């Protein structure tokens, strides 16, 4: 088995045991990237020279006994909406296509302090607005399971990179399912932590009350270990929470006897691909056979989640993206007359169609006369959705549901109908509105051989419960490598 086929923790053990050097692991990753990139386009920016320098420095620290993290020396890729000092950070947008930040996001810095080697920045939907990674200014990313299909989004580049074994793990961001949905489409595992658990400092904001950074990796154990590193209080983020219960790997016992798991019947109605329903219910049966108590229940207000989410997210996006005006940094139109014309042309030329659509929607719902009718009503709905989850978690330890209503669609299908693309987020967005933790992991394949993903939700700060259930299920299923990874291996 090649180096790139190893999990992050397995590689970390081999590095610690001096069986593989950090430089060897980094070179193996770049060899795989050069072979895979022409087919999938996972990366926007690669930093081979910088990564090899990091590898040498990290190896020296390991040799001196200064690094004891289980992830020390393991190469990682970062979604391109997290600032990295000295490395291009574009949000996959023309308007930031030449932006190099002077500082590094806290979550990325924490990985570096633990000995991570940064390979580069992964492709994404422009400003994280999309569900397919087709809205990127740098071209679409393709799914390593079938390159005629999308990898999902907006963290599609991150998930595709893990599935193609171009890196050992990645960081993604999740505003309405942008870690979990592409993880499901690409057959990998991803966690959206409780809101406030991971610092958002240095994450270029889409929806500030919804965004959360999280890990994407091959399995649950890797995700738990990564989350232990990045979950920490940060005074630079006013929404950051001080937590004492961050020993997430301690939850990986494989034991679910007596755990109460709820199945929301609202998530299994019309529009759900039959093969996904079958696979998710089979996963529930597997957990039940291991001693969990599985019951169906009704989770109210599901139908209101999408309109509430897109109202709030678009409103926050219109505010957050106001800073990109061609004055301070980023793209500026070359042909303009006066300041206002420069603003208009720079933003018109710099933003893509989907970003403009959400900015206009957000500006509308925040405008005088419409604020109460739309934005305020959406905030009230958000509070009611949280109350429904509160009721559910008085009955259950975790909730089990599909990650997406379909498997990965073909390239081009979703962009033809934006409303249809928005409806694809129906199973993921409620978690962000309520600020809850959730994990997506593989639970089967459809008849076309595309991965199926399931989700486990937990109450706020209950990552250990979802990790415990996910790990127990994972023990009954072995990780399956993508066809592209196997092809490049052979």
C-alpha positions in Angstrom: 0.0 0.0 0.0 1.3 3.4 -0.9 2.0 6.2 1.6 -1.0 8.2 0.3 -3.4 5.4 1.1 -2.7 5.7 4.8 -5.0 7.5 7.2 -3.7 10.6 8.9 -3.2 8.8 12.2 -1.6 5.8 10.6 0.9 8.0 8.9 1.5 9.9 12.1 2.4 6.7 13.8 4.9 5.7 11.1 6.5 9.1 11.2 6.9 8.9 15.0 8.3 5.4 14.6 10.9 6.7 12.0 9.4 4.3 9.4 8.6 7.3 7.1 10.1 10.7 7.2 8.0 13.9 6.9 9.8 14.8 3.7 8.9 11.4 2.2 5.2 11.8 3.1 5.2 15.3 1.6 6.9 14.2 -1.6 4.4 11.3 -1.9 1.5 13.7 -1.6 2.9 16.0 -4.3 3.5 13.0 -6.6 -0.1 12.0 -6.2 -1.3 15.6 -6.7 0.5 15.9 -10.0 -1.0 12.7 -11.2 -4.6 13.4 -10.0 -5.0 17.2 -10.6 -5.4 17.0 -14.4 -8.5 14.8 -13.8 -10.1 16.5 -10.8 -8.8 20.1 -10.2 -9.0 19.9 -6.3 -6.4 22.7 -5.7 -6.3 26.4 -6.5 -2.8 26.9 -5.1 0.1 24.5 -4.4 3.2 25.4 -2.3 5.6 22.6 -2.9 8.7 24.6 -2.1 7.2 25.9 1.2 5.8 22.5 2.1 9.2 20.8 1.7 10.8 23.5 3.9 8.1 23.0 6.5 8.6 19.2 6.3 12.3 19.6 7.2 11.6 21.9 10.1 8.9 19.6 11.5 11.1 16.6 11.2 13.8 18.4 13.1 11.3 19.2 15.9 10.1 15.6 16.0 13.7 14.3 16.2 14.3 16.7 19.1 11.2 15.5 20.9 9.5 18.9 20.7 6.3 17.6 18.9 4.1 14.9 20.4 0.9 15.4 18.5 -0.3 12.2 16.7 -0.7 14.3 13.6 2.9 15.7 13.7 4.4 15.7 10.2 1.2 14.7 8.4 0.5 16.9 5.3 -2.8 18.8 5.1 -4.6 20.9 2.6 -6.7 24.0 3.5 -9.9 25.2 2.0 -9.2 28.5 0.1 -11.4 30.7 2.3 -9.0 30.4 5.3 -6.2 33.0 5.4 -2.6 31.7 5.2 0.3 34.1 5.5 2.3 34.2 2.4 0.1 31.8 0.5 -2.6 33.0 -2.0 -6.1 33.0 -0.5 -8.8 33.6 -3.1 -12.1 32.1 -2.0 -12.1 30.8 -5.6 -13.2 34.3 -6.7 -11.8 36.6 -9.4 -12.2 39.5 -6.9 -9.5 37.9 -4.6 -7.5 36.1 -7.3 -4.3 38.0 -6.3 -4.8 38.3 -2.5 -2.1 37.0 -0.2 -3.0 37.6 3.5 -0.5 38.9 6.0 -1.7 36.6 8.7 -2.9 33.0 9.2 -6.3 31.8 10.4 -6.2 30.5 14.0 -7.4 27.0 13.1 -4.6 26.7 10.5 -2.1 28.1 13.0 -3.1 25.4 15.6 -2.5 22.7 13.0 0.9 24.2 12.2 1.8 24.3 15.9 0.9 20.6 16.1 3.3 19.9 13.2 1.1 19.9 10.1 2.7 20.5 6.7 0.5 22.7 4.5 0.5 21.5 0.9 -1.8 24.2 -0.6 -5.3 25.6 -0.8 -8.3 23.6 -2.1 -10.9 24.7 -4.7 -14.4 25.6 -3.5 -17.6 27.3 -4.7 -16.9 31.0 -4.9 -17.1 32.5 -1.4 -18.6 29.1 -0.3 -21.8 29.9 -2.1 -22.8 26.7 -3.9 -23.3 23.0 -3.5 -21.2 21.6 -6.3 -17.8 23.4 -6.5 -18.8 24.5 -10.0 -19.1 28.3 -9.2 -15.3 28.6 -8.7 -13.5 31.2 -10.8 -10.7 28.6 -11.2 -12.9 25.9 -12.8 -15.0 23.1 -11.5 -13.7 20.2 -9.3 -14.7 16.7 -10.3 -15.6 13.7 -8.2 -12.9 11.1 -7.8 -15.6 8.4 -7.8 -16.8 9.4 -11.3 -15.3 12.5 -12.9 -18.6 13.2 -14.8 -20.1 14.1 -11.5 -19.7 16.9 -9.0 -17.9 16.4 -5.7 -20.5 18.5 -3.8 -19.8 21.8 -2.2 -18.8 24.3 -1.1 -15.8 22.2 0.3 -15.7 20.0 -2.8 -12.0 20.6 -3.4 -11.2 19.5 0.1 -13.3 16.4 0.0 -12.2 15.4 -3.5 -8.5 15.9 -2.4 -9.0 13.4 0.5 -10.9 10.9 -1.7 -8.2 11.0 -4.4 -5.6 10.6 -1.7 -3.8 13.8 -2.7 -3.6 14.7 1.0 -4.2 12.9 4.3 -6.8 15.3 5.6 -8.2 18.8 5.0 -10.0 21.7 6.7 -13.3 22.7 5.3 -16.0 25.2 6.4 -19.7 24.5 6.9 -22.3 27.2 6.6 -25.3 25.1 5.5 -23.7 21.6 5.0 -20.6 22.5 3.1 -18.5 19.9 4.9 -21.1 17.2 5.3 -22.7 17.1 1.8 -19.4 16.9 -0.2 -18.1 14.4 2.3 -21.2 12.2 1.5 -20.7 12.7 -2.3 -17.0 11.8 -2.1 -17.2 8.9 0.3 -15.2 10.5 3.1 -15.9 11.6 6.7 -16.4 15.2 7.8 -17.5 17.0 11.0 -19.3 20.3 11.5 -18.5 21.1 15.2 -20.8 23.1 17.5 -20.9 26.7 16.6 -18.1 28.6 18.5 -16.0 25.5 19.1 -13.4 26.3 16.4 -12.2 29.8 15.9 -13.5 31.6 12.8 -10.6 34.2 13.0 -9.1 34.2 9.5 -12.0 32.5 7.9 -13.3 34.8 5.2 -17.0 35.0 6.2 -20.0 34.0 4.2 -22.7 33.8 7.0 -21.1 34.8 10.3 -23.8 33.3 12.5 -23.6 30.0 10.6 -20.0 29.4 9.5 -17.9 26.8 11.2 -14.5 25.3 10.4 -14.2 21.5 10.6 -12.1 18.5 9.6 -12.4 16.2 6.6 -10.6 12.9 6.6 -10.8 9.2 5.6 -12.3 8.0 8.9 -13.9 9.0 12.2 -10.6 8.5 14.2 -8.8 11.0 12.1 -11.6 13.6 12.4 -11.7 13.2 16.2 -7.9 13.7 16.4 -7.9 16.8 14.1 -10.9 18.3 16.0 -8.9 17.9 19.3 -6.2 20.1 17.8 -8.4 22.9 16.3 -11.0 23.1 19.0 -9.8 25.8 21.4 -10.9 29.2 22.7 -9.6 32.2 20.8 -9.9 35.8 22.1 -9.7 37.1 18.5 -13.1 35.5 17.8 -15.9 37.0 19.9 -18.1 33.9 19.3 -15.4 31.4 20.4 -16.3 29.2 23.4 -14.0 28.0 26.1 -14.5 24.2 26.4 -13.0 21.6 28.8 -14.4 18.5 27.0 -12.1 18.4 24.0 -10.6 14.9 24.4 -12.7 13.7 21.5 -10.7 10.5 20.8 -11.8 9.2 24.2 -15.3 8.8 22.8 -14.1 6.2 20.2 -15.1 3.2 22.3 -17.1 1.3 19.7 -19.8 0.9 22.3 -23.4 2.1 21.7 -25.4 -0.2 24.0 -28.3 1.8 25.4 -27.7 4.9 23.3 -31.0 6.4 22.0 -31.0 7.2 18.3 -33.8 9.1 16.7 -34.8 8.8 13.1 -36.7 11.9 11.9 -39.5 10.7 9.6 -39.6 14.2 8.0 -36.2 13.4 6.4 -37.5 10.3 4.7 -40.3 11.6 2.6 -40.7 12.6 -1.1 -37.6 13.6 -2.9 -35.2 11.2 -1.1 -33.5 8.8 -3.5 -34.7 5.3 -2.6 -31.2 3.8 -2.4 -30.2 6.5 0.1 -33.3 5.7 2.3 -32.4 2.0 2.2 -28.7 2.6 3.1 -29.4 5.0 5.9 -32.1 2.8 7.5 -29.7 -0.2 7.1 -27.1 1.8 9.0 -29.7 2.4 11.8 -30.3 -1.3 11.9 -26.5 -2.0 12.2 -26.4 0.4 15.3 -29.5 -1.3 16.7 -27.8 -4.7 16.4 -24.9 -3.3 18.4 -27.3 -2.4 21.3 -28.5 1.1 20.4 -32.2 1.9 20.8 -33.6 3.3 17.5 -36.9 5.1 17.3 -38.7 7.2 14.7 -40.1 10.6 15.6 -41.3 13.8 13.9 -38.9 16.8 13.8 -41.1 19.9 13.2 -40.4 22.9 11.0 -38.2 21.1 8.5 -40.1 22.7 5.6 -39.2 26.1 6.9 -35.5 25.5 7.2 -34.5 26.3 3.6 -36.3 29.7 3.3 -35.0 30.7 6.8 -31.5 29.6 6.0 -31.2 31.3 2.6 -32.8 34.5 4.0 -30.3 34.7 6.9 -27.2 33.5 5.0 -27.8 35.9 2.0 -28.4 38.8 4.4 -25.2 38.1 6.2 -23.3 37.6 2.9 -24.5 40.9 1.5 -23.0 42.6 4.6 -19.8 40.6 4.7 -19.0 41.0 1.0 -19.5 44.7 1.1 -15.8 45.1 2.0 -14.7 43.8 -1.5 -14.9 47.1 -3.3 -11.7 47.3 -5.3 -10.2 49.9 -3.0 -8.2 48.2 -0.2 -7.3 44.9 -1.8 -8.4 42.5 -4.5 -9.6 43.0 -8.1 -10.2 46.5 -9.4 -11.7 47.3 -12.8 -9.4 49.0 -15.2 -12.1 50.9 -17.0 -14.1 53.3 -14.9 -15.1 56.9 -14.4 -15.2 58.1 -10.8 -15.5 56.3 -7.5 -19.0 54.9 -7.7 -18.4 53.6 -11.2 -15.3 51.9 -10.0 -17.2 50.2 -7.2 -19.9 49.1 -9.5 -17.6 47.7 -12.2 -15.1 46.1 -9.9 -17.9 44.2 -8.1 -19.8 43.4 -11.3 -16.6 42.0 -12.9 -15.1 40.4 -9.8 -18.1 38.4 -8.5 -19.6 35.4 -10.2 -23.4 34.9 -10.9 -24.2 32.9 -7.8 -22.5 35.4 -5.5 -24.3 38.3 -7.1 -27.6 36.5 -6.8 -27.1 36.0 -3.0 -25.9 39.6 -2.5 -29.0 40.9 -4.2 -31.3 38.6 -2.2 -29.6 39.6 1.0 -29.7 43.3 0.3 -33.4 43.0 -0.5 -34.4 41.2 2.7 -32.4 43.8 4.7 -33.9 46.8 3.0 -36.4 49.2 4.5 -39.9 47.8 4.4 -38.8 44.2 4.0 -36.6 43.6 7.0 -39.5 42.7 9.3 -41.3 40.6 6.7 -38.3 38.5 5.7 -35.2 38.8 7.8 -36.8 39.2 11.2 -39.2 36.4 10.5 -36.3 34.1 9.4 -34.6 34.8 12.7 -37.7 33.9 14.6 -38.0 30.7 12.6 -34.4 29.9 13.4 -35.2 30.1 17.1 -38.2 27.8 16.7 -36.0 25.2 14.8 -33.6 25.3 17.7 -36.5 24.6 20.1 -37.6 21.6 18.0 -34.1 20.2 18.3 -34.1 20.9 22.1 -37.2 18.8 22.4 -35.7 16.0 20.3 -32.6 15.8 22.4 -34.6 15.4 25.5 -35.6 12.1 24.0 -32.5 11.0 22.1 -28.7 11.1 22.4 -28.2 11.5 18.6 -30.3 11.9 15.5 -29.6 9.8 12.4 -30.5 11.1 8.9 -29.4 11.2 5.3 -26.7 13.8 4.4 -28.3 14.6 1.0 -31.5 13.7 -0.9 -29.5 12.3 -3.8 -26.0 11.0 -4.6 -23.7 13.3 -6.6 -25.4 14.8 -9.6 -23.7 15.1 -13.0 -21.6 18.2 -13.8 -23.8 21.1 -15.1 -27.1 19.7 -13.8 -27.4 21.8 -10.6 -26.4 25.1 -12.1 -29.3 25.0 -14.6 -31.8 25.4 -11.7 -30.5 27.3 -8.6 -33.7 26.5 -6.7 -33.2 22.8 -7.2 -29.6 23.2 -6.0 -30.8 25.1 -2.8 -33.3 22.3 -2.1 -30.4 19.8 -2.1 -29.4 21.3 1.3 -32.6 20.3 2.9 -31.0 17.8 5.3 -28.0 19.8 6.4 -29.0 23.4 6.9 -31.1 23.0 10.1 -28.0 21.9 12.0 -26.3 25.3 11.2 -29.4 27.3 12.1 -29.4 25.6 15.5 -25.6 25.7 15.9 -25.4 21.9 16.5 -22.5 19.5 15.8 -23.0 16.9 13.0 -20.8 14.3 11.3 -21.2 12.8 7.8 -19.8 9.4 7.0 -20.1 6.8 4.2 -22.9 4.2 4.5 -23.1 2.6 1.1 -23.2 3.2 -2.7 -26.0 3.6 -5.2 -26.4 1.4 -8.4 -24.1 3.7 -10.3 -21.3 3.2 -7.7 -21.5 6.7 -6.2 -21.1 7.0 -2.4 -24.0 7.5 -0.1 -23.5 9.4 3.2 -25.4 9.5 6.4 -25.4 12.2 9.1 -25.4 12.0 12.9 -26.6 15.1 14.8 -25.9 15.9 18.4 -27.0 18.5 20.9 -24.7 21.5 21.4 -21.2 20.5 22.7 -22.1 16.8 22.3 -19.5 15.9 19.7 -18.5 12.9 21.7 -21.9 11.3 21.3 -21.9 11.6 17.6 -18.3 10.5 17.4 -19.1 7.5 19.6 -22.0 6.4 17.4 -20.2 7.1 14.1 -17.1 5.1 15.2 -19.3 2.2 16.3 -21.0 2.1 12.9 -17.7 2.6 11.1 -16.3 -0.5 12.8 -18.9 -2.6 10.9 -17.8 -1.1 7.5 -14.3 -0.8 6.1 -13.2 2.4 4.4 -13.5 2.1 0.6 -11.0 3.9 -1.6 -12.3 5.9 -4.6 -11.8 4.4 -8.1 -9.4 7.3 -9.0 -7.2 6.6 -5.9 -7.1 2.9 -6.8 -6.3 3.6 -10.5 -3.4 6.0 -9.6 -2.1 3.4 -7.2 -1.9 0.7 -9.8 
